[in-house]
Amino acid sequence: MNVSIQQRNNSISKVLLLLLLTLSTLVSSCSKDDDTDSLPADYTNVKSVLTEIDFQGYAIVTKNGNDLVRQGFGLANEATAMPQDGNLAYRIGSVTKTLTAAAIVQLKRDGSITGLDQTLDEFDDEFPYGDQITIAQLLAHQSGIPDYQFVVEDAYEQGETLDEEDIYGIIIEMISENGLNFTPGSNKQYSNSNYLIAALLIQELSQIPYHEYIQQNIFSPLGITDTYKGTNVIDADTHAEGYDNGNINSTYPMAIAFGAGDFSSTPKDMESWTNAVKTNWFTDAEKAEIFVKNVPSGYVDFGMGWFTTQEGNTTMYWHGGDINGYWSMIGFIPEYGATIVLLSNQQDDTGTQRNAIIEQLLWHEFN
């Protein structure tokens, strides 16, 4: 693979900077101590916010069983004038991580793993620092494993074709040459590598492909029928076209996102999944492991596949995703029986739209 270690280090630095900026934006946007409120005082509901920020996609927000909004905004395909639709597919990016984390929990239920405190060396005795990294640390981004994303994207731009096993080898090489970013368990740092490794673990222990395992153990029992492994090029008849500043941007080598961001789904299916998590897909004991509790008001923290954002007495569990031409968010607010599904086919590199919506939900709709 024709990528130098210096290029890899530069790429890792870009990943870390982007993630730090994203997290600091999320924290400040949900803090009432922030000096600049990005939303005018006359925004009365989430629908008005979606319209004002020019949200493009499909939105579902419910409160105590009632719809605050359930509709499409803009077009799913500007060339054909296809409308947004609750049954149309969108790339969901890192929302995929909620499914990967759930599949790991299912492996524990199956007895394929004995606990989330098992270390990686029990499954690959050659993984560097594997005796220090637990499954729980993978899922909660506490492993210290560097992110592979920009490194592998650079390789694709240079003509390399890589699958998930190749990327796993690159992650091992990165760690072997540069070590971990921090001692496992001592810090938290968002890294797609954690979830690619988790997805490979699902395949290895179940002896069936990752996506098939999720289909059998999550989708089929819940009646989720239109969520699937994303393709490099979308089917424009059944999938929203992705855009970036008005230009089509729907193509992406999905092998890069394996287990970390490679599903496409519909708003209807994501509502079903979010409602299942909100209610009883996880047991109370599992929820205690997965969701971070006692987050200070105005802050966001990682759980296992889910973020927790706290504002006053209101707690929102959620995850967002960003991938070429699309952004997404699913979440729920237990205190109000709320479900949130936002699937957009307009790229938002800064997270501005997602942050504005989170602010409206936590400051006004649910507080």
KOLKOLLUM-793909 format. One record per residue (C-alpha): residue number from 0; residue in one letter; x, y, z. Coordinates in steps of 0.25 Angstrom, whole numbers, padded with zeros to 4 digits, always signed. Layout:
<atoms>
<atom num="NUM" residuo="A" X="X" Y="Y" Z="Z"/>
...
</atoms>
This chain:
<atoms>
<atom num="0" residuo="M" X="+0000" Y="+0000" Z="+0000"/>
<atom num="1" residuo="N" X="+0006" Y="+0013" Z="-0005"/>
<atom num="2" residuo="V" X="+0003" Y="+0022" Z="+0008"/>
<atom num="3" residuo="S" X="+0015" Y="+0027" Z="+0016"/>
<atom num="4" residuo="I" X="+0015" Y="+0027" Z="+0031"/>
<atom num="5" residuo="Q" X="+0016" Y="+0042" Z="+0030"/>
<atom num="6" residuo="Q" X="+0004" Y="+0043" Z="+0022"/>
<atom num="7" residuo="R" X="-0003" Y="+0034" Z="+0032"/>
<atom num="8" residuo="N" X="+0001" Y="+0043" Z="+0043"/>
<atom num="9" residuo="N" X="-0004" Y="+0055" Z="+0036"/>
<atom num="10" residuo="S" X="-0017" Y="+0048" Z="+0033"/>
<atom num="11" residuo="I" X="-0019" Y="+0044" Z="+0047"/>
<atom num="12" residuo="S" X="-0017" Y="+0058" Z="+0052"/>
<atom num="13" residuo="K" X="-0027" Y="+0063" Z="+0043"/>
<atom num="14" residuo="V" X="-0037" Y="+0052" Z="+0048"/>
<atom num="15" residuo="L" X="-0034" Y="+0056" Z="+0063"/>
<atom num="16" residuo="L" X="-0035" Y="+0071" Z="+0060"/>
<atom num="17" residuo="L" X="-0049" Y="+0069" Z="+0053"/>
<atom num="18" residuo="L" X="-0054" Y="+0061" Z="+0064"/>
<atom num="19" residuo="L" X="-0050" Y="+0070" Z="+0075"/>
<atom num="20" residuo="L" X="-0056" Y="+0082" Z="+0067"/>
<atom num="21" residuo="T" X="-0069" Y="+0074" Z="+0065"/>
<atom num="22" residuo="L" X="-0070" Y="+0070" Z="+0080"/>
<atom num="23" residuo="S" X="-0067" Y="+0084" Z="+0085"/>
<atom num="24" residuo="T" X="-0078" Y="+0089" Z="+0076"/>
<atom num="25" residuo="L" X="-0088" Y="+0079" Z="+0081"/>
<atom num="26" residuo="V" X="-0084" Y="+0083" Z="+0095"/>
<atom num="27" residuo="S" X="-0085" Y="+0098" Z="+0093"/>
<atom num="28" residuo="S" X="-0098" Y="+0097" Z="+0085"/>
<atom num="29" residuo="C" X="-0105" Y="+0089" Z="+0097"/>
<atom num="30" residuo="S" X="-0100" Y="+0098" Z="+0108"/>
<atom num="31" residuo="K" X="-0109" Y="+0110" Z="+0113"/>
<atom num="32" residuo="D" X="-0096" Y="+0117" Z="+0118"/>
<atom num="33" residuo="D" X="-0092" Y="+0119" Z="+0103"/>
<atom num="34" residuo="D" X="-0092" Y="+0134" Z="+0100"/>
<atom num="35" residuo="T" X="-0098" Y="+0132" Z="+0086"/>
<atom num="36" residuo="D" X="-0111" Y="+0126" Z="+0084"/>
<atom num="37" residuo="S" X="-0111" Y="+0121" Z="+0069"/>
<atom num="38" residuo="L" X="-0126" Y="+0121" Z="+0068"/>
<atom num="39" residuo="P" X="-0135" Y="+0133" Z="+0068"/>
<atom num="40" residuo="A" X="-0145" Y="+0135" Z="+0080"/>
<atom num="41" residuo="D" X="-0157" Y="+0134" Z="+0070"/>
<atom num="42" residuo="Y" X="-0154" Y="+0120" Z="+0066"/>
<atom num="43" residuo="T" X="-0167" Y="+0113" Z="+0072"/>
<atom num="44" residuo="N" X="-0165" Y="+0099" Z="+0068"/>
<atom num="45" residuo="V" X="-0156" Y="+0089" Z="+0061"/>
<atom num="46" residuo="K" X="-0163" Y="+0090" Z="+0048"/>
<atom num="47" residuo="S" X="-0160" Y="+0104" Z="+0047"/>
<atom num="48" residuo="V" X="-0145" Y="+0102" Z="+0050"/>
<atom num="49" residuo="L" X="-0144" Y="+0091" Z="+0039"/>
<atom num="50" residuo="T" X="-0150" Y="+0101" Z="+0029"/>
<atom num="51" residuo="E" X="-0141" Y="+0112" Z="+0034"/>
<atom num="52" residuo="I" X="-0128" Y="+0104" Z="+0033"/>
<atom num="53" residuo="D" X="-0132" Y="+0099" Z="+0019"/>
<atom num="54" residuo="F" X="-0132" Y="+0084" Z="+0024"/>
<atom num="55" residuo="Q" X="-0133" Y="+0075" Z="+0012"/>
<atom num="56" residuo="G" X="-0138" Y="+0061" Z="+0015"/>
<atom num="57" residuo="Y" X="-0148" Y="+0054" Z="+0024"/>
<atom num="58" residuo="A" X="-0151" Y="+0057" Z="+0038"/>
<atom num="59" residuo="I" X="-0159" Y="+0050" Z="+0049"/>
<atom num="60" residuo="V" X="-0160" Y="+0056" Z="+0063"/>
<atom num="61" residuo="T" X="-0170" Y="+0051" Z="+0073"/>
<atom num="62" residuo="K" X="-0174" Y="+0055" Z="+0087"/>
<atom num="63" residuo="N" X="-0183" Y="+0046" Z="+0096"/>
<atom num="64" residuo="G" X="-0188" Y="+0038" Z="+0084"/>
<atom num="65" residuo="N" X="-0191" Y="+0051" Z="+0076"/>
<atom num="66" residuo="D" X="-0184" Y="+0056" Z="+0063"/>
<atom num="67" residuo="L" X="-0177" Y="+0069" Z="+0064"/>
<atom num="68" residuo="V" X="-0173" Y="+0067" Z="+0050"/>
<atom num="69" residuo="R" X="-0173" Y="+0056" Z="+0040"/>
<atom num="70" residuo="Q" X="-0170" Y="+0060" Z="+0026"/>
<atom num="71" residuo="G" X="-0160" Y="+0062" Z="+0015"/>
<atom num="72" residuo="F" X="-0153" Y="+0075" Z="+0012"/>
<atom num="73" residuo="G" X="-0147" Y="+0078" Z="-0001"/>
<atom num="74" residuo="L" X="-0145" Y="+0068" Z="-0012"/>
<atom num="75" residuo="A" X="-0139" Y="+0054" Z="-0011"/>
<atom num="76" residuo="N" X="-0135" Y="+0055" Z="-0026"/>
<atom num="77" residuo="E" X="-0134" Y="+0069" Z="-0032"/>
<atom num="78" residuo="A" X="-0133" Y="+0063" Z="-0046"/>
<atom num="79" residuo="T" X="-0145" Y="+0055" Z="-0046"/>
<atom num="80" residuo="A" X="-0153" Y="+0064" Z="-0035"/>
<atom num="81" residuo="M" X="-0155" Y="+0051" Z="-0027"/>
<atom num="82" residuo="P" X="-0160" Y="+0056" Z="-0013"/>
<atom num="83" residuo="Q" X="-0154" Y="+0052" Z="+0000"/>
<atom num="84" residuo="D" X="-0162" Y="+0040" Z="+0006"/>
<atom num="85" residuo="G" X="-0162" Y="+0032" Z="+0019"/>
<atom num="86" residuo="N" X="-0160" Y="+0019" Z="+0011"/>
<atom num="87" residuo="L" X="-0148" Y="+0024" Z="+0003"/>
<atom num="88" residuo="A" X="-0134" Y="+0020" Z="+0006"/>
<atom num="89" residuo="Y" X="-0123" Y="+0029" Z="+0011"/>
<atom num="90" residuo="R" X="-0109" Y="+0027" Z="+0015"/>
<atom num="91" residuo="I" X="-0108" Y="+0027" Z="+0030"/>
<atom num="92" residuo="G" X="-0093" Y="+0028" Z="+0032"/>
<atom num="93" residuo="S" X="-0089" Y="+0026" Z="+0047"/>
<atom num="94" residuo="V" X="-0103" Y="+0023" Z="+0052"/>
<atom num="95" residuo="T" X="-0099" Y="+0009" Z="+0047"/>
<atom num="96" residuo="K" X="-0091" Y="+0008" Z="+0060"/>
<atom num="97" residuo="T" X="-0103" Y="+0007" Z="+0068"/>
<atom num="98" residuo="L" X="-0106" Y="-0006" Z="+0060"/>
<atom num="99" residuo="T" X="-0092" Y="-0011" Z="+0062"/>
<atom num="100" residuo="A" X="-0092" Y="-0009" Z="+0077"/>
<atom num="101" residuo="A" X="-0106" Y="-0016" Z="+0078"/>
<atom num="102" residuo="A" X="-0100" Y="-0028" Z="+0070"/>
<atom num="103" residuo="I" X="-0089" Y="-0029" Z="+0080"/>
<atom num="104" residuo="V" X="-0099" Y="-0029" Z="+0092"/>
<atom num="105" residuo="Q" X="-0106" Y="-0040" Z="+0084"/>
<atom num="106" residuo="L" X="-0093" Y="-0048" Z="+0083"/>
<atom num="107" residuo="K" X="-0093" Y="-0047" Z="+0098"/>
<atom num="108" residuo="R" X="-0107" Y="-0052" Z="+0099"/>
<atom num="109" residuo="D" X="-0103" Y="-0064" Z="+0090"/>
<atom num="110" residuo="G" X="-0092" Y="-0067" Z="+0099"/>
<atom num="111" residuo="S" X="-0082" Y="-0065" Z="+0088"/>
<atom num="112" residuo="I" X="-0075" Y="-0055" Z="+0097"/>
<atom num="113" residuo="T" X="-0075" Y="-0056" Z="+0112"/>
<atom num="114" residuo="G" X="-0075" Y="-0041" Z="+0115"/>
<atom num="115" residuo="L" X="-0072" Y="-0028" Z="+0110"/>
<atom num="116" residuo="D" X="-0059" Y="-0028" Z="+0119"/>
<atom num="117" residuo="Q" X="-0053" Y="-0038" Z="+0110"/>
<atom num="118" residuo="T" X="-0040" Y="-0033" Z="+0104"/>
<atom num="119" residuo="L" X="-0036" Y="-0034" Z="+0089"/>
<atom num="120" residuo="D" X="-0025" Y="-0043" Z="+0091"/>
<atom num="121" residuo="E" X="-0035" Y="-0054" Z="+0094"/>
<atom num="122" residuo="F" X="-0039" Y="-0053" Z="+0079"/>
<atom num="123" residuo="D" X="-0026" Y="-0049" Z="+0072"/>
<atom num="124" residuo="D" X="-0014" Y="-0052" Z="+0081"/>
<atom num="125" residuo="E" X="-0005" Y="-0044" Z="+0071"/>
<atom num="126" residuo="F" X="-0013" Y="-0031" Z="+0072"/>
<atom num="127" residuo="P" X="-0004" Y="-0020" Z="+0078"/>
<atom num="128" residuo="Y" X="-0008" Y="-0016" Z="+0092"/>
<atom num="129" residuo="G" X="-0019" Y="-0026" Z="+0091"/>
<atom num="130" residuo="D" X="-0018" Y="-0031" Z="+0105"/>
<atom num="131" residuo="Q" X="-0021" Y="-0016" Z="+0110"/>
<atom num="132" residuo="I" X="-0033" Y="-0013" Z="+0101"/>
<atom num="133" residuo="T" X="-0047" Y="-0018" Z="+0105"/>
<atom num="134" residuo="I" X="-0059" Y="-0020" Z="+0096"/>
<atom num="135" residuo="A" X="-0066" Y="-0009" Z="+0105"/>
<atom num="136" residuo="Q" X="-0055" Y="+0000" Z="+0102"/>
<atom num="137" residuo="L" X="-0056" Y="-0002" Z="+0087"/>
<atom num="138" residuo="L" X="-0071" Y="+0001" Z="+0087"/>
<atom num="139" residuo="A" X="-0069" Y="+0014" Z="+0096"/>
<atom num="140" residuo="H" X="-0057" Y="+0019" Z="+0088"/>
<atom num="141" residuo="Q" X="-0048" Y="+0017" Z="+0100"/>
<atom num="142" residuo="S" X="-0038" Y="+0008" Z="+0093"/>
<atom num="143" residuo="G" X="-0028" Y="+0018" Z="+0088"/>
<atom num="144" residuo="I" X="-0028" Y="+0011" Z="+0075"/>
<atom num="145" residuo="P" X="-0025" Y="+0022" Z="+0064"/>
<atom num="146" residuo="D" X="-0035" Y="+0025" Z="+0053"/>
<atom num="147" residuo="Y" X="-0032" Y="+0019" Z="+0040"/>
<atom num="148" residuo="Q" X="-0042" Y="+0027" Z="+0031"/>
<atom num="149" residuo="F" X="-0034" Y="+0037" Z="+0025"/>
<atom num="150" residuo="V" X="-0022" Y="+0028" Z="+0023"/>
<atom num="151" residuo="V" X="-0031" Y="+0018" Z="+0015"/>
<atom num="152" residuo="E" X="-0038" Y="+0029" Z="+0007"/>
<atom num="153" residuo="D" X="-0024" Y="+0034" Z="+0003"/>
<atom num="154" residuo="A" X="-0021" Y="+0020" Z="-0001"/>
<atom num="155" residuo="Y" X="-0033" Y="+0019" Z="-0010"/>
<atom num="156" residuo="E" X="-0030" Y="+0032" Z="-0016"/>
<atom num="157" residuo="Q" X="-0017" Y="+0026" Z="-0020"/>
<atom num="158" residuo="G" X="-0024" Y="+0014" Z="-0027"/>
<atom num="159" residuo="E" X="-0023" Y="+0004" Z="-0016"/>
<atom num="160" residuo="T" X="-0035" Y="-0005" Z="-0014"/>
<atom num="161" residuo="L" X="-0037" Y="-0010" Z="+0000"/>
<atom num="162" residuo="D" X="-0047" Y="-0019" Z="+0008"/>
<atom num="163" residuo="E" X="-0049" Y="-0019" Z="+0023"/>
<atom num="164" residuo="E" X="-0038" Y="-0030" Z="+0025"/>
<atom num="165" residuo="D" X="-0028" Y="-0021" Z="+0018"/>
<atom num="166" residuo="I" X="-0033" Y="-0009" Z="+0027"/>
<atom num="167" residuo="Y" X="-0031" Y="-0017" Z="+0039"/>
<atom num="168" residuo="G" X="-0017" Y="-0020" Z="+0035"/>
<atom num="169" residuo="I" X="-0015" Y="-0005" Z="+0033"/>
<atom num="170" residuo="I" X="-0020" Y="-0002" Z="+0047"/>
<atom num="171" residuo="I" X="-0011" Y="-0012" Z="+0053"/>
<atom num="172" residuo="E" X="+0001" Y="-0006" Z="+0045"/>
<atom num="173" residuo="M" X="-0002" Y="+0008" Z="+0050"/>
<atom num="174" residuo="I" X="-0003" Y="+0003" Z="+0064"/>
<atom num="175" residuo="S" X="+0010" Y="-0005" Z="+0063"/>
<atom num="176" residuo="E" X="+0018" Y="+0007" Z="+0057"/>
<atom num="177" residuo="N" X="+0012" Y="+0018" Z="+0065"/>
<atom num="178" residuo="G" X="+0005" Y="+0012" Z="+0078"/>
<atom num="179" residuo="L" X="-0008" Y="+0015" Z="+0083"/>
<atom num="180" residuo="N" X="-0013" Y="+0029" Z="+0084"/>
<atom num="181" residuo="F" X="-0015" Y="+0027" Z="+0100"/>
<atom num="182" residuo="T" X="-0015" Y="+0016" Z="+0110"/>
<atom num="183" residuo="P" X="-0028" Y="+0008" Z="+0108"/>
<atom num="184" residuo="G" X="-0039" Y="+0013" Z="+0118"/>
<atom num="185" residuo="S" X="-0031" Y="+0026" Z="+0122"/>
<atom num="186" residuo="N" X="-0038" Y="+0035" Z="+0111"/>
<atom num="187" residuo="K" X="-0049" Y="+0035" Z="+0101"/>
<atom num="188" residuo="Q" X="-0047" Y="+0038" Z="+0086"/>
<atom num="189" residuo="Y" X="-0056" Y="+0035" Z="+0075"/>
<atom num="190" residuo="S" X="-0050" Y="+0026" Z="+0065"/>
<atom num="191" residuo="N" X="-0057" Y="+0018" Z="+0054"/>
<atom num="192" residuo="S" X="-0046" Y="+0007" Z="+0056"/>
<atom num="193" residuo="N" X="-0053" Y="+0002" Z="+0068"/>
<atom num="194" residuo="Y" X="-0066" Y="-0001" Z="+0060"/>
<atom num="195" residuo="L" X="-0059" Y="-0008" Z="+0048"/>
<atom num="196" residuo="I" X="-0052" Y="-0017" Z="+0058"/>
<atom num="197" residuo="A" X="-0065" Y="-0020" Z="+0066"/>
<atom num="198" residuo="A" X="-0072" Y="-0023" Z="+0052"/>
<atom num="199" residuo="L" X="-0061" Y="-0033" Z="+0049"/>
<atom num="200" residuo="L" X="-0062" Y="-0039" Z="+0063"/>
<atom num="201" residuo="I" X="-0077" Y="-0041" Z="+0060"/>
<atom num="202" residuo="Q" X="-0073" Y="-0048" Z="+0047"/>
<atom num="203" residuo="E" X="-0063" Y="-0057" Z="+0053"/>
<atom num="204" residuo="L" X="-0071" Y="-0061" Z="+0065"/>
<atom num="205" residuo="S" X="-0084" Y="-0063" Z="+0058"/>
<atom num="206" residuo="Q" X="-0078" Y="-0070" Z="+0046"/>
<atom num="207" residuo="I" X="-0087" Y="-0062" Z="+0037"/>
<atom num="208" residuo="P" X="-0085" Y="-0049" Z="+0030"/>
<atom num="209" residuo="Y" X="-0087" Y="-0036" Z="+0039"/>
<atom num="210" residuo="H" X="-0099" Y="-0030" Z="+0031"/>
<atom num="211" residuo="E" X="-0106" Y="-0044" Z="+0031"/>
<atom num="212" residuo="Y" X="-0104" Y="-0045" Z="+0046"/>
<atom num="213" residuo="I" X="-0111" Y="-0032" Z="+0048"/>
<atom num="214" residuo="Q" X="-0122" Y="-0036" Z="+0038"/>
<atom num="215" residuo="Q" X="-0125" Y="-0049" Z="+0046"/>
<atom num="216" residuo="N" X="-0124" Y="-0043" Z="+0060"/>
<atom num="217" residuo="I" X="-0129" Y="-0029" Z="+0059"/>
<atom num="218" residuo="F" X="-0136" Y="-0026" Z="+0046"/>
<atom num="219" residuo="S" X="-0144" Y="-0038" Z="+0044"/>
<atom num="220" residuo="P" X="-0150" Y="-0039" Z="+0059"/>
<atom num="221" residuo="L" X="-0154" Y="-0024" Z="+0058"/>
<atom num="222" residuo="G" X="-0160" Y="-0025" Z="+0044"/>
<atom num="223" residuo="I" X="-0149" Y="-0015" Z="+0038"/>
<atom num="224" residuo="T" X="-0149" Y="-0018" Z="+0024"/>
<atom num="225" residuo="D" X="-0142" Y="-0007" Z="+0016"/>
<atom num="226" residuo="T" X="-0129" Y="-0005" Z="+0023"/>
<atom num="227" residuo="Y" X="-0117" Y="-0011" Z="+0016"/>
<atom num="228" residuo="K" X="-0102" Y="-0011" Z="+0013"/>
<atom num="229" residuo="G" X="-0100" Y="+0002" Z="+0005"/>
<atom num="230" residuo="T" X="-0094" Y="+0001" Z="-0009"/>
<atom num="231" residuo="N" X="-0083" Y="+0009" Z="-0015"/>
<atom num="232" residuo="V" X="-0093" Y="+0015" Z="-0025"/>
<atom num="233" residuo="I" X="-0107" Y="+0017" Z="-0020"/>
<atom num="234" residuo="D" X="-0120" Y="+0012" Z="-0028"/>
<atom num="235" residuo="A" X="-0126" Y="+0026" Z="-0031"/>
<atom num="236" residuo="D" X="-0140" Y="+0019" Z="-0032"/>
<atom num="237" residuo="T" X="-0141" Y="+0015" Z="-0018"/>
<atom num="238" residuo="H" X="-0130" Y="+0023" Z="-0011"/>
<atom num="239" residuo="A" X="-0129" Y="+0038" Z="-0009"/>
<atom num="240" residuo="E" X="-0118" Y="+0045" Z="-0017"/>
<atom num="241" residuo="G" X="-0108" Y="+0051" Z="-0008"/>
<atom num="242" residuo="Y" X="-0103" Y="+0066" Z="-0010"/>
<atom num="243" residuo="D" X="-0092" Y="+0075" Z="-0006"/>
<atom num="244" residuo="N" X="-0095" Y="+0090" Z="-0008"/>
<atom num="245" residuo="G" X="-0104" Y="+0086" Z="-0020"/>
<atom num="246" residuo="N" X="-0095" Y="+0076" Z="-0026"/>
<atom num="247" residuo="I" X="-0098" Y="+0061" Z="-0027"/>
<atom num="248" residuo="N" X="-0089" Y="+0054" Z="-0017"/>
<atom num="249" residuo="S" X="-0094" Y="+0040" Z="-0015"/>
<atom num="250" residuo="T" X="-0083" Y="+0031" Z="-0018"/>
<atom num="251" residuo="Y" X="-0074" Y="+0025" Z="-0007"/>
<atom num="252" residuo="P" X="-0065" Y="+0012" Z="-0006"/>
<atom num="253" residuo="M" X="-0074" Y="+0006" Z="+0005"/>
<atom num="254" residuo="A" X="-0063" Y="-0004" Z="+0009"/>
<atom num="255" residuo="I" X="-0057" Y="+0007" Z="+0016"/>
<atom num="256" residuo="A" X="-0069" Y="+0009" Z="+0025"/>
<atom num="257" residuo="F" X="-0070" Y="-0006" Z="+0029"/>
<atom num="258" residuo="G" X="-0077" Y="-0007" Z="+0042"/>
<atom num="259" residuo="A" X="-0075" Y="+0008" Z="+0045"/>
<atom num="260" residuo="G" X="-0084" Y="+0015" Z="+0035"/>
<atom num="261" residuo="D" X="-0088" Y="+0006" Z="+0023"/>
<atom num="262" residuo="F" X="-0103" Y="+0004" Z="+0024"/>
<atom num="263" residuo="S" X="-0114" Y="+0011" Z="+0016"/>
<atom num="264" residuo="S" X="-0128" Y="+0011" Z="+0023"/>
<atom num="265" residuo="T" X="-0142" Y="+0018" Z="+0022"/>
<atom num="266" residuo="P" X="-0148" Y="+0028" Z="+0032"/>
<atom num="267" residuo="K" X="-0159" Y="+0017" Z="+0035"/>
<atom num="268" residuo="D" X="-0148" Y="+0007" Z="+0038"/>
<atom num="269" residuo="M" X="-0140" Y="+0016" Z="+0047"/>
<atom num="270" residuo="E" X="-0152" Y="+0020" Z="+0054"/>
<atom num="271" residuo="S" X="-0155" Y="+0005" Z="+0057"/>
<atom num="272" residuo="W" X="-0141" Y="+0003" Z="+0062"/>
<atom num="273" residuo="T" X="-0141" Y="+0016" Z="+0071"/>
<atom num="274" residuo="N" X="-0154" Y="+0012" Z="+0077"/>
<atom num="275" residuo="A" X="-0149" Y="-0002" Z="+0080"/>
<atom num="276" residuo="V" X="-0136" Y="+0003" Z="+0087"/>
<atom num="277" residuo="K" X="-0145" Y="+0013" Z="+0094"/>
<atom num="278" residuo="T" X="-0154" Y="+0002" Z="+0100"/>
<atom num="279" residuo="N" X="-0149" Y="-0012" Z="+0102"/>
<atom num="280" residuo="W" X="-0139" Y="-0017" Z="+0091"/>
<atom num="281" residuo="F" X="-0129" Y="-0015" Z="+0102"/>
<atom num="282" residuo="T" X="-0131" Y="-0021" Z="+0116"/>
<atom num="283" residuo="D" X="-0130" Y="-0011" Z="+0128"/>
<atom num="284" residuo="A" X="-0116" Y="-0018" Z="+0131"/>
<atom num="285" residuo="E" X="-0111" Y="-0016" Z="+0117"/>
<atom num="286" residuo="K" X="-0116" Y="-0001" Z="+0117"/>
<atom num="287" residuo="A" X="-0108" Y="+0001" Z="+0129"/>
<atom num="288" residuo="E" X="-0096" Y="-0003" Z="+0122"/>
<atom num="289" residuo="I" X="-0099" Y="+0004" Z="+0109"/>
<atom num="290" residuo="F" X="-0104" Y="+0018" Z="+0112"/>
<atom num="291" residuo="V" X="-0095" Y="+0028" Z="+0120"/>
<atom num="292" residuo="K" X="-0102" Y="+0033" Z="+0132"/>
<atom num="293" residuo="N" X="-0100" Y="+0046" Z="+0141"/>
<atom num="294" residuo="V" X="-0095" Y="+0055" Z="+0129"/>
<atom num="295" residuo="P" X="-0094" Y="+0069" Z="+0134"/>
<atom num="296" residuo="S" X="-0104" Y="+0079" Z="+0129"/>
<atom num="297" residuo="G" X="-0099" Y="+0085" Z="+0116"/>
<atom num="298" residuo="Y" X="-0090" Y="+0073" Z="+0112"/>
<atom num="299" residuo="V" X="-0089" Y="+0061" Z="+0103"/>
<atom num="300" residuo="D" X="-0082" Y="+0048" Z="+0106"/>
<atom num="301" residuo="F" X="-0080" Y="+0035" Z="+0099"/>
<atom num="302" residuo="G" X="-0087" Y="+0022" Z="+0102"/>
<atom num="303" residuo="M" X="-0086" Y="+0009" Z="+0095"/>
<atom num="304" residuo="G" X="-0092" Y="+0012" Z="+0082"/>
<atom num="305" residuo="W" X="-0100" Y="+0024" Z="+0087"/>
<atom num="306" residuo="F" X="-0097" Y="+0038" Z="+0092"/>
<atom num="307" residuo="T" X="-0103" Y="+0044" Z="+0104"/>
<atom num="308" residuo="T" X="-0106" Y="+0059" Z="+0104"/>
<atom num="309" residuo="Q" X="-0112" Y="+0066" Z="+0116"/>
<atom num="310" residuo="E" X="-0119" Y="+0079" Z="+0117"/>
<atom num="311" residuo="G" X="-0125" Y="+0082" Z="+0131"/>
<atom num="312" residuo="N" X="-0134" Y="+0070" Z="+0134"/>
<atom num="313" residuo="T" X="-0135" Y="+0066" Z="+0120"/>
<atom num="314" residuo="T" X="-0127" Y="+0054" Z="+0115"/>
<atom num="315" residuo="M" X="-0125" Y="+0051" Z="+0100"/>
<atom num="316" residuo="Y" X="-0119" Y="+0038" Z="+0095"/>
<atom num="317" residuo="W" X="-0115" Y="+0039" Z="+0081"/>
<atom num="318" residuo="H" X="-0105" Y="+0037" Z="+0070"/>
<atom num="319" residuo="G" X="-0101" Y="+0044" Z="+0057"/>
<atom num="320" residuo="G" X="-0095" Y="+0041" Z="+0044"/>
<atom num="321" residuo="D" X="-0088" Y="+0048" Z="+0032"/>
<atom num="322" residuo="I" X="-0084" Y="+0042" Z="+0019"/>
<atom num="323" residuo="N" X="-0082" Y="+0047" Z="+0005"/>
<atom num="324" residuo="G" X="-0095" Y="+0055" Z="+0002"/>
<atom num="325" residuo="Y" X="-0103" Y="+0051" Z="+0014"/>
<atom num="326" residuo="W" X="-0104" Y="+0054" Z="+0029"/>
<atom num="327" residuo="S" X="-0113" Y="+0047" Z="+0039"/>
<atom num="328" residuo="M" X="-0118" Y="+0046" Z="+0054"/>
<atom num="329" residuo="I" X="-0126" Y="+0037" Z="+0062"/>
<atom num="330" residuo="G" X="-0129" Y="+0038" Z="+0077"/>
<atom num="331" residuo="F" X="-0140" Y="+0038" Z="+0088"/>
<atom num="332" residuo="I" X="-0143" Y="+0046" Z="+0100"/>
<atom num="333" residuo="P" X="-0149" Y="+0037" Z="+0111"/>
<atom num="334" residuo="E" X="-0155" Y="+0048" Z="+0119"/>
<atom num="335" residuo="Y" X="-0164" Y="+0052" Z="+0108"/>
<atom num="336" residuo="G" X="-0166" Y="+0039" Z="+0101"/>
<atom num="337" residuo="A" X="-0159" Y="+0046" Z="+0089"/>
<atom num="338" residuo="T" X="-0153" Y="+0039" Z="+0076"/>
<atom num="339" residuo="I" X="-0144" Y="+0047" Z="+0067"/>
<atom num="340" residuo="V" X="-0141" Y="+0042" Z="+0053"/>
<atom num="341" residuo="L" X="-0134" Y="+0052" Z="+0043"/>
<atom num="342" residuo="L" X="-0129" Y="+0046" Z="+0030"/>
<atom num="343" residuo="S" X="-0123" Y="+0057" Z="+0020"/>
<atom num="344" residuo="N" X="-0118" Y="+0056" Z="+0006"/>
<atom num="345" residuo="Q" X="-0110" Y="+0069" Z="+0007"/>
<atom num="346" residuo="Q" X="-0096" Y="+0068" Z="+0013"/>
<atom num="347" residuo="D" X="-0093" Y="+0077" Z="+0025"/>
<atom num="348" residuo="D" X="-0078" Y="+0076" Z="+0028"/>
<atom num="349" residuo="T" X="-0079" Y="+0086" Z="+0040"/>
<atom num="350" residuo="G" X="-0091" Y="+0079" Z="+0047"/>
<atom num="351" residuo="T" X="-0098" Y="+0093" Z="+0047"/>
<atom num="352" residuo="Q" X="-0111" Y="+0087" Z="+0044"/>
<atom num="353" residuo="R" X="-0111" Y="+0076" Z="+0054"/>
<atom num="354" residuo="N" X="-0106" Y="+0085" Z="+0065"/>
<atom num="355" residuo="A" X="-0117" Y="+0095" Z="+0062"/>
<atom num="356" residuo="I" X="-0127" Y="+0084" Z="+0063"/>
<atom num="357" residuo="I" X="-0122" Y="+0078" Z="+0076"/>
<atom num="358" residuo="E" X="-0122" Y="+0092" Z="+0082"/>
<atom num="359" residuo="Q" X="-0136" Y="+0094" Z="+0078"/>
<atom num="360" residuo="L" X="-0140" Y="+0081" Z="+0084"/>
<atom num="361" residuo="L" X="-0133" Y="+0082" Z="+0097"/>
<atom num="362" residuo="W" X="-0135" Y="+0097" Z="+0100"/>
<atom num="363" residuo="H" X="-0150" Y="+0098" Z="+0095"/>
<atom num="364" residuo="E" X="-0157" Y="+0086" Z="+0091"/>
<atom num="365" residuo="F" X="-0153" Y="+0077" Z="+0102"/>
<atom num="366" residuo="N" X="-0149" Y="+0086" Z="+0114"/>
</atoms>
